[in-house]
Amino acid sequence: MGLKISEHFYSIQGEGRTMGTPSVFIRLKACNILCKGDWICDTIEVWKKGDEYSDDDFLKIMDEYQPYFLKGAHLVFTGGEPLIQKKEILNSIKLFELNYGYKPYIEIETNGTISPEMELACKIELFNCSFKLANSGVDYERRIKIDVLKELNYYNTIFKIVVGNENDFNEANIIFKKVGIKNENIYLMPPAENQNELKEKSEIVAEICKKESINFSTRMQILLWNKTTGV
C-alpha cells in the first residue's frame, strides 16, 4: 500500500523551531482525533480527502521537488495525523534514499497519540508534536497518551502547543511536567484562522511566553498569506 496523500506543495515552514525554512509539505489523509470544541482543526477540509499514491507516483512527486531538496529544503509529513501511515512513511523514505542516493532533512508533525517506533524515528530529524487540550472537545484519554509523549521526548522533538489564554497554558503545563519536557523544547502558538485573530491572540500568548520563559511561535502562513493550508 502507498501513501494516502491529500495535498503536496512547496512553501516555507510557518511554525516552530524550523520556522522560515523552505520546505516541501506532504499532507497525508485522515486523523485519529477530530477536534470539535473551541479549537477546530484548520486543515480538516483538506485531510478528509485524498488519494492513494503508488511508489512510482510518490517518486514523480519527489522528482518535481528535487531542485529544492538539493538546495537544502526540508521534507515535512503533516496531516491530519501522519503516523497513522507510519509504515508507508518509512517505506517512502527508504524509496527516496534508494532512488536519489541521499535523504533530505525530514520533519513529522504529529498529535502525539501514536508511537513512531524506533526504525522510523531514526530516519526523522525533527518531530513537531502538538498534543491537544480540552479546548479541542476531545476526551482526555483519546488525546493524551503520556507513554507516547515520553517516547517522543526521547527523540528530537519540539512540543508546539496551541494556547489561547492562561488556562490553556496551565493545562498544558501539567502535561509538560508529567512528561519531563524542557522549556527549550516548548513552543506556544496562538489559535487563529486569519491575520486579525493572529494579531489579537499573539499578544496574549507572547505575554505567557515571557512570563514562563518559553518559546513563542507565530503562524507564518497566516501572517504572510492569510491562509492555513496549501501555501
N, C-alpha and C positions, 0 to 999 in steps of 0.2 A: 504493500500500500504506500502511496505517495503522500506528500503534504497536502492538506486541505487549506488552500490559500484564499483569503478574502480580498486582499489588495497588496500591491507592492509599489514602492516609489522611492525616489532618491531625494533626500532633503538634508536637514541638519537635526541632530538630536536636540530636542527642545527642553529636556528636563534632566535634573540630577547631576551627578559628578561629571559626566561627559557632555554636558550641555554645550552646544555650539559646534560639536564635531560633525563633519559631513558623514552621513550615514545612509545606508540602504535599508529600508524597512520592509520586512516580510510580515504582513499581518495574517495570522492564522485564524481559521474559522473556529467558533464555539468557545464557550466558557462554562466552567463548573459552578460559577456563582453569578446570580442575576441580581444586581443591586437595584433596589426598588424603593429606597427610602428617600431622605432629604438629598442624598448624593446619588445620582443615577449615572451609570457609565455613559461617557460622551461618545463612545465609538460603537455602541450596540447595533445601530442600523447597518454598520459595515460588517462586523464579525459574525452576525447571524447568517450572512450569506457567504458563498464561496464555492470553489470547485477543487476537485482532487487533481493534482499535478503528478504526472509520471516523472521518473528520473530524467528522462530526456527533456520534458517540459521545464523542469527545475533548472537544468543546465542552460536552456535557452534564455531563461530569465537572468541567470548569473552572467551569461555572455554579454548581455546588454549593459551590465554594470561593471564589467572588468576594468574599464578605464578609470573608474572611481576607486575601486578596491586597490588597484596598483599604485594609486597616489595616497593611500592610507585611510580611505573611508571605512567606517565600521559596518558590520552586518548585524542588524538588530531584529531578533524574532520577538514580535509583540502579538497582542490579541485584542479581545478575548483572553484566554489562558493558554499560552503556547505549550506548557508542559503536559497538557492533555495528549499532545502529539510528540512526546519526548523521544520515542523510538524512531519516529520519522525524522525528527530534527537531527538526531545522531547520524542516521543514515545519510541525510543530505549533506552534513558536514564532511563525512568520510568521502562522499561522492565528489564534493568540491575539491578536497585535498588530492584525491586520485586524479581528477581531470585537469586541475590547474597547477598542481605541484607546490602549493602553499595554502595557508589558511589566513583569512583576514581576522582582525580583532572582532570578536563576537560578543554581543550582549543579548541577554534574555530578560524580558520584562514579565514578571510573574506576580500572582496574588499571594504566594507563599503557602498554598494548601497542598501542593503536590511535590513530592521529593523528585529532584532531577536525577538522582542516582549518580554514583561516582564516575562511571565511564563518560557520561555526557558532561558532568561538571568539570572534568579535566580538560574539556575542549573549549570551555567558556571563560572569557577574560573577565566578564562582569555580569553579575545578576542584579537587576533593579527590582527589588521586592516592594510591592505596595499592598500590605495586608489591609483589610477593610475594617472599618469601625462600625459602631452601632448605627451611625447615620446612613449606612448602606441599606438598612432594612433587612439584613440577613442575620439569621440566628448565629450566636457566638460559636457554637460547635461546628458550624459549616465554614465559617470564615477565618477562624483562628486555629491553627494546628501548631502548637508550641514545639513539638519534636521536629517538624519540617522547618520552622523558623530557626531553630537551633542549628540544624544541619546547614541551612543557607548561610547562617552567620559564621560557620566554619570556613566557607568558601569566600571568594572575593565578592562581597555583596554589599550594596547600599540599601537602606530601607527608606523609601521615598513615600511619605505618608500624606494623604490629603487631609488637612485640618482647616476648619473654618473659624474656630474660637478656642478659648482656654479649655472648655470642657472636652472638646475633641482631643486636644493635646494631652490632658490628664489621663484620658482613657488609653491613648497610645503609649504613654509613658509607663503605664503598668506593664504593658507587653514588652517594651524596651528592657525593663528591669528583669522581667522573668526570663527573657532570652539572653540577657547579658550583652546587649548591643551598645557599643561605644558611641558617644556623641559625634565623633568624626565620621561615622558611617550613617548618620541620620540626616535626612533632608525633609523639611516640612514644605508642603506645597499647597497653595490656595485652591479651593474649588472654584471653577469658572468655566463658562461656555462662551464668553465674549470678552472683549477688551475692557468694557466698563466694569464687569464683575471682577475681572482680574485685578484691576487697579484698586477697587474697593477692598477686596479680600487680602491683597498683597500687603497692605499697610498693617492689617491686623496680625497676619502671620509673621511678618518681619519683626514686629514687637515681641512676639513669643520667642522667636529665634534669638533675638538679642538677649532677652531675659534668661534663656536656658543655655546659651552658648551652643546653639545647634545651627546647622547649615540651612539656608533658605534656598529654595528652588522656585524660579518663576516657571511659566509655561510659554516658551518662546514661540511655539507655533501659533498661539493666540496673539501674543504681543506683535508678531510680525505680520501674520496673515489673517488674524481674526477667525481662524478655523481650528478644529480639534483633530482632524484626521486628513490624510491624503496630501499633505503639504510638507 
